[in-house]
Amino acid sequence: MTNTLTTTAQPSKKIWKLLSPFWQSEEKWQARLLLFSVVVLALSLVFLNVLFNEWNRDFYNALETKNLPEFWEQLWRFSWLAFVYIAVAIYKIYLTQALDIRWRRWMTNQYMSLWLENQSYYRIEQTHSADNPDQRIAEDLKYLTSGSLSLSLGLLSSAVTLVSFIGILWSVSGSLTFMLRDQEWSMPGYMVWFAIGYAGIGSLLVAFIGKPLVKQNVDQQRFEADFRFGLIRLRENAESVALYHGEEHAQHQLSGQFARIRENWWAIMKTSKRLNITSTFYAQFAVIFPFLVGAPRYFSGVITLGGLMQISSAFGQVQSALSWFIDAYGQLAEWKASVNRLAGFHEAVSAAHEQKSKISVLHNNVGALLIEGLVLRLPNGTQVNTAFTSRVQNGQRILVTGPSGCGKSTLFRAIAGIWPYGSGSVEIPHKLRVLFVPQRSYLPIGTLRSALGYPSGEDAFKDLAIRHYLQSCRLDHLAPLLDTEDNWGQRLSPGEQQRIAFMRALLIKPDMLFLDEASSALDGETERALYQQLFDELPKTTVISIAHRAQVAEFHEHNWHFDPLQTVEGAARPEAPAAYQIIQTELRRTNGKAV
């Protein structure tokens, strides 16, 4: 899928770059129609509030004059206004939710695509350029869409309400006349100026008091994600922790992670308390403020009770519109925190996606795996090996050996095209099916049948073939569980998982097979049996294996050995530049066994 998301280095455009792609996508017309409908309903609510304001005047005038027919007429008018208001409000919420989930679905698909393309997820984990990508996709995107709609519609409604009611308030409030330094002054539309001043002071106080909330919310989201990840790690490694009796360490680590949540939460509580004191006092005093400033004109007989109630209602609408920033500050802080995290994640994923590998991995028509001048480096730039060149013909069997941590698995990653650090070139025959089998194979959650067929899918292989290889790979006890759903990566032992990996290779029948210590958890007899079956059934398959056991060598003809070049008192120094050279030799055989 072609990804339409882009990134930018200009902070002022980050929010627009996050929000705009959906509205320009293939779903733009449906989205715009939904948004138009929601905006129309929001404006309709403002218009209904204007009608309610007029109703306040007429209803209380009827009460003041004891006009019973007018009283009943106004009650009937209120009834149908309320019915329409309820219907409009319900459908505004309904359509907003529909737009929200469409936007979130599109954004989630886009971000997942960008995250998965070009192994960006793998490179981000290597460089640690973005923490907790699962939370950013699952939670931050959710809040980005819902918060953006809620805040933007709230701001629109407030702006339209302000425009609609400020004229009403100006006309009904009249002029305020007062004496200052023996001179008479008149302030037309004085209630408007009081509302502006009241909201302005409140906004400045809330902005000053609530400023720390943005950073505190960013920290809280990160700490929550770290704690949740720690719990998941404990569950995934339950057996290892139990065997080590590591409960005390796990308790200490998880308690430390939760302590950060608690401490930051207390900081949020203290900031929120000060913010709530200010905003609550502001909101409560706003109830009586219009009566306080309007009472002199009412008691002097300039305005009626209905006029006073209309002033109060209009003042409340204007003051509420001007107070949008105050009312929405907490939500704004959370939204801004999500935007900041998503912007960082977006940049990290895009940087990983656009990162150009210095190791060229191409396809050729030669029919052989060609490696030319391949130099491996660590992400920090440390050189792992001297330049390595090799030509692997179809059907060759090569054993890769060397000390632990010397770069054997990194060599496979470079050939697979997922290791960008280094130089040189790798050419793979384009018509050949290539399969890489890591030491620990991935088993997706679901039915065992789908886990066995990964990544091809649940229906990729015939049931008869699956049952045959379950038996030949000594997994026949799993045959009754083929349609059972489970977390097989946790349920099966490492040995069972590695036998499943061999079974996949036998089912897929690749032309070129890379085995990265794929039998390290097997006993010697089972390892020998599986290798023998592999070479009996796939005699033309090129096999390159990483292994430490000598008995694996008997199934291979050639050896690539990582030999340390630099030593200090006899100890290898893998951290030194050009620490290893890869020596290519043929395996000699004595009595049929490789030496």
N, C-alpha and C positions, 0 to 999 in steps of 0.2 A: 504494500500500500504506500502510495506517495504521501509523505507527511507534509502538511501545510503549515506546521508550526515553525516559527523562526525565532531567533534570539537577537538581542541587541546589547551593545555595551553602554547605551545611554540610559541612565536610571529613569529619566523623565518619561521614557517611552515603554518602560517595562510593563506597566499595568495595561496599557493599550495593546501591547503585543500579546499579553495573556488573554485578554477578553475578546479581541476583534476577530480571530480566525473563524470562530463558529458562525458569525454573522455574515461571513463571506464564503462559506463552504457550500457543498452541494445541498445542504438542508436549509439554506438561507431563507428561501421563500416561506417554507412552513414556519420557521422560527420567527421571521418578521411578522407574519400574519398573527401568530400567537401573541407576540409582543404588542402589536397594534391593538389586538382585542383587549389585552390586559390594561394598556394605557387608556383606552376608551372607557373601560369600566372604572379605572382609578379616577379619571376626570369626571365620570358620572357621579361618583361618590362625593366629589367636591361640590358639584352642582346641587346634589341633594342636601348637602350641608348648608348651602346658601338658602335653599327653600326652608330648611329647618330654622335658620336664623330669622327669616321673615315670619315663620309660624310662631316663634317665641314672642315676637312683638304683638301679633294679633291675639294670641291666646291670653297673654297676661293683661292686655287691654280689655279683653272680654271679662276677665276676672275682676279687674278694677272697676269696670262700669256695671258689673252684675248683669251682663247681657247673656241670658241663658241660651237663646237660639244660636248666637255666635259661638258660645261655649261648645255646644254640641257639634256645630259645623267644624270647628277647629279640631275637636277630637276625631271626627271622621276623617278630616284632612291628614291628621297625624297618622292615623291607622294605615292609609294607603301609602303615605310617604315611608313609613316604617317597613311595610311589606316590600316595597320596591328596593329600599336600602338593603334589607336583608338578602334579597335575591341577588342584587348586584355584588354585595360583599362576598357572598358564598362563591359565586362564579369567578370573581376576581382571584380568590384564593385557589380555586380549583385549576384555573387556567395557568396561574403562576406556577403551581406545582408541576403541571404538565410540561411547561416550558423549562422548568428547572431540571427535571429528569432527562429531558431530551438533550439539553445543553451538557449536563454532567455525563451522559452516555457518550456523546460525541467527544468531549474532552478526554474522558477516560480512555476511549479507544485510540485517540491520537497520541496521548502520552504513553500508553502501553506500547504502541507501535514504535514510537521514537525510542523508548527505553530498550526494546528488544532488538531493534535493527542494528546491524553491524556489531553485535555483541556489546552494545553500550552498557548494559547491566553488568557485564563481566568486567569491563574496564573501569567502571565507577567503583566497583568493589576493590579493584586493585589499587586505585589511586585514593580511595576514601574521599572523593570530591563532594559527595552528598550523602548525608546520613539518612537512614530509615526511608528508602524510596517507597516502601509499601505504604507507610503512613501518608506520604505526600500525595500518592495517587488515590488512596482510599478516602482520606479525610480532608486533606487540604483542597483537593479539587471539589469535593462536596461543598465545602464552605465557600470556596471561590464563587461557584455558581449561585448557590442559595443566597449568600451574603450580597453578591453583586445585584441580584434582582431585588432583594428586599431593600437595600440601601438606595438604589437608583430610583425605584418606584416611590419610596418614601420621600426622597428629595424632590422628585417631580410633583408629588401630591402637595408637599409643603410649599413649593414655589407657586403652583397654581392657586392653592388656598390663600397664600399671601396676596397674590394679584387680585383674587376675587373679593377678599374681605377687607383689604386695606381701604378701598374706596368706600365701602359701607361704613367702616369704622370712622373714617374721616368725616363723612357727611352726618352721621348721627351723633358724634361726640361734640360737635360744635367747637366754639372757641373758649379758651380759658383766659380770663382777664385778671390781672394781678398788678399790684403796685410795687415798684422797685425804685428806691431813691427818689421818691416823690414824683415818679412818672408812671403813668398807666401803660401797661404792656398787654398785648393780646397774642395768644398762641392758637392759631387755627388748627383744627384736627389734633388737639392736644393728646388725645388718647393714643394716637398713632405714635407720637414721639415718646410717650411713656412706655409703650410696648417695645419699641426699638431699643430704648435705653435699658429697660429691664432685661430683655433677651441678650443684649450685648454684654452687660455686666456678668450675667450668668454664664455665657459662653466662654468668656475669658477665664473665669474661675474654674470651670470644668476642664478647659484645655490645660491650664497650669497644673491642676491637681492630678488629672488622669494621664499626663504625659508618659510616666513609666510603664503604663499598661501594655504598650505595644511590645516592648522588649520582654516583659514578663510573660506575655502570652506566647511569644516565640520560644522562650526557654521552657515554658510549661509543655508545649507540644513536643519538644525534643525529649524532655525528661520522661514524659508519658510513653513515648515511642521506645525509648531505651529500656524502660522497665518492662514493657510488653515483650520486647525482643528477648530480654533476659529470661522471662518466663517460658517463652517458646523454645529457647535454647536448652533450658533445663528439661523440658518435656521431650525434646528430640534426642537428648543424650542421657535419658533417665538411667539406662543400664550402666553406662560408664560411670556416672556419678555414684550410683549405688555400689558398684564394685570398689570404687575408691573410698567409699564411706565419706563422700564429699558434701554431706548435707550441711555441715557447719559452715563450710566455705561458701556454699550456694546461698545459705541464709544470710551470711554476712554481706555477700555481693548484692543480693536482691534488696536487702534492707538498706544498703548504701544508696542504691538507685532510687528506692522509694523515699529515702530521706531527702534527696534533692527535690523530688516532687512536693513533699510536705513543706520544706523550707520556702520554695518558690511560691507555693500556694498561700502560705501565710503572708508573703509579700504582696501577692495579688489581693488577698483579703484586706490588708491594711490600706492599700491604694483604693480598692473598691469601697471600703467603708467611708473614707474621706470623700470619695466621689458621690456616694449615695447620700451622705449627709447634705452635701451641697445641692444635688439635683432634687432630693425630696423636699428640702426646705423651699427651694425655688418653685417646685410644682405646687406645693400646698399654699404658699403665699400668693401664687398667681390666681387662686380661686377667689380670694377676697379683694385682691388688688383693684380690679375694675370697679367693684362696688365702692371701695374706699375713695377713689378719685372721681367717681360719677355721682356719689351721694349728694354733694352740695347742689348740683344742678337739679336733682330729683326733688330734694326737699325745698328748693326755692321755687318749684313748680314749673321750671323751664321744660322738663321732659316728664313723660308719663312713666308708669310702672313698666308698661310694655317696652317703652323706649329704653329704660334702664336695663331690662333683661336682654334687649337686642344688643345694646352696647356691651353688656357682659359677655354674651355669646360671641359677638364679632371680635371683641378683645381677646377672648380665649382662643379663637381660631387664628388670629394674627400672631398672638404670642406663641402658640403651639407651632405655627409654621416657622417663626423666627428661631424657635428653640429646637429645631430638628437636630442640629449639631449636638446639643446637650443630651437629648433623649437617645440619640444613636451613638454616643461616644464609645460606650462599652462594646457595642457590635462593630463599630469602626475599628477599634483596637484589635479585636479578634480577626477581622477581615484583613487588616493590614498585615498582621502576623502571618496569616496564610499566604497572602500575596508575596511577602518577602521569602518565605520558604519555597514556594513554587517557582519564583523567579530564580532563586539559587539552584534549585533542582533542574529547571529548564536549561539554564546555562551549562550546568555540569553534564547533562545528557547530550545536549547539542555539541558541546566540546568533544565528548567521547565519540559521538556519531561522526563528527567531521574530522576527527584525528586521522591523519594520514600515516599509515604504517610504513616504516622504512625497510621492512622486509617485503619484497615483492612476491606475491603468491599468484601464479597464473596457471592457465590450462594450456596443454600442448597436444600436438598430434603425433608425438614421437612414440608413445606407447611405453614410456619409462618415467619414473620419478627422478627429476633432475634437481640437485641441490648445488648451488654455485655461490661460493664465498660467504656462506652463512655465518654471521657473528651474532651471538645472543647477548643481550644486555638486560640488566634489571631495570625497573622503572626509575631508579635513581641514577642511571647511567653507568653503573658498574659493569664492566665487560666480563662475561662468563667464560668464553672460549675463544680460541684462535679461529681464523677463517676455516670453514669446513665445506668441502666439495665432495659430492658423491653422485653416482648414477645407479639407480636401483631398477633392475630389469624385472619384468613380470614373472611372478612365481618364485622370486628369491625369498629367503627366510633369514632375517637379520636379528641378532640379539644385541640389545643396547645395555651396556653395563657401566658401572662406575660407582664411586662413593655416594652415599645419600646426600642430597642437596647440591649435587654438582651441576644439575641442569638437564637431566635426561627428560623429565616431563616437559620442561620448557621447550626442548627441541621438538617434541610432538605438538605442542601448542603453536609453535612457529610454522610447522608444516601444515597445521590445520587452518592457519590464517587468523588466529585469534590473539597472537602475541605480536604487538606492534614495535616492540623495543629491540632494536638491533639493525642489521643491514644484511644485504645479500638477496638472493632470489630462490624461490621454490617453484618448480613447474610440475603439475600433476596432469596425467593424461585425462582429457576432458570426458572421454567415454566410459571411464572406469567408475564403479561405485566404490566409494571410500567410507570406511567405518572406523571411528575412534572409540575405543573402550577404555574409560578411566578406571582407576583402582576402585572407586566407589561409584557404581552406576546409579543413574537417577531413576526412581520408580515413582510415577505420579500417583496421587491419591485417586482411587476409583476401583474398578473391577480388576482382578488379577489378569484377566485376559487383555485388558487395555494396557496394563503395566508391562506385560510380556511383549506386546506389539509396539511399544514406544520406540521411536517417534512416529511409526507408520500408521497407528490407529488400531482400534479394537477389531476391525474386520479385515485386517491386512493379511492374515494367515488362516489357512484352513484348520478346523478343529482337530482333524486327524494328525496333521503335522505338528501341531502344538503338543498334543498328548504323546506323540512319538518322541519328541525331543525332551519333554519333561522326564520321560522314563530314561532315555539314554544319558541325560545330564544328572541323573540321580535326584530328580525332583518329583517323582511320581506321586509322592504324598500330597502334592499341591493340586493334583488333577481335579479332585472334587470341589476345589475352591475357585475355579476359573471365573465364575460369575458372582463371586463375593466381593463386596466393596470394602476397602480397608486402606489404612495408611501403610502400604507394604514396605516402604523404606524403614519404618519403625518395627514392623511385625517380624520381618524376615531377618535372619542372622547374616553377618557379612559374608559367610561362606555361601549361603543360599543366594544372596544377591549376586555374587560373582559367577555362580553357576548359571543364573538367569542371563547374565551378560554373555556367556559362551553360547547359551541357547539362542539368544538374539542373533549372534553372528552366524550360527548354523541356519537360522530361518531366513535371514537377509541375504546370505551368500555374497558378501562383498568381493570385489576384485582386489581390493587392497585393504588390509586390516592392521590397525595399530593397537597393540595391547599394552597398556601402561600399568604394569604390576597387577594385571587383571586376575591373577591366581594366587595372590599373596596370602589370602585367608583360607586357602584350601590345603588339605593334607597332601602329602607327596604322591600317594597312590591315585587320588582323585585328580590332582593336577596333571599327572602323566596321562591318565585315561582321557581327560578332556582335550589335551593337546593332541593326543593321538587321533581322536575322533575328528578334531578340527582339520588336521592335515589329510586324513583319509577321505573326508567328504569334500574338502576344498583344496584339491591338489594343485590347482593353477593360481590360487590366491597368493598374492604377495603379503607376507606377514612380517611385521617389525614389532618385536616384543621388548619391553623393559622388564627385567627380572633379576633377582639376586641369587636364586637357587641354581646350583650347578646342573641339576638334572634337566632344567629347561633347555640348556644348551644343546642337548642331543637332538632337539627338533629343529635346529637352526644350522645354517651353513656358513654365515658370516657374522662378524662381531664388530660393533662400534663401541670402543671403550674410551670413556672419559678419563684421561690420564693427567694428573696434576703436574704442572710445569714448575711451580715455585714452591719450595718447602722451607720451613724454618725449624731446625732441630728435628727434622723428619716428619713434621706435621704439615698437612696440606693447608694452603691458605686460599679457600674459595673466594674470599673477599678481595683478593688482589687482582688487578687488571690482567686479562689473558691468563686466568688461573688454570685452564684446562685446554688440552688439545684432544681432538677426537681421532683415535687411531683405528684404522680399518684393517681387519685381518680376517683370514679364513679360519674356521674352526677345524682343527685336525681331529681325526677320529681314531680311536683305539678300541678294538673289539666292538665296533659299531657305535661307540659313545663319543660325543664331542669332547675335546680337551681344550 
